[in-house]
Amino acid sequence: MRIVPGFVVRQIAGETIAIPAGPAARQLSGLLALNGSGKLLFDLLQSEQTEQSLVQALLDHYEIDAATAQADVTEFLQTLRSNGVLQEH
């Protein structure tokens, strides 16, 4: 799975925002605000990833347990799916 191509990530007023451009703008009419872990996952999803690779990335970067990492990844992926910005093969 990966993010639909065409997003630009910017820092705006201290917030990290993913802005759809080009074809991605047809998928999402709005912006995605990203916290620290969301930005990490969003950046990783610029290339093909598995759910487990995303969970492992959170475990490697944050002092959290596996259940918390899994729950965070599941919630993040659901947000992306519901907004139509996740390509799954």
WOTAMO-V336885 format. One record per helix or strand. SS is the DSSP state (2 for helix, 1 for strand). FROM is the first residue (numbers start at 0). TO is the last residue. If there is no record, write none. Layout:
[[SS	FROM	TO] [SS	FROM	TO]]
//
This chain:
[[1	1	2] [1	6	11] [1	14	19] [2	23	26] [1	30	33] [2	35	43] [2	50	60] [2	65	81] [1	85	86]]
//
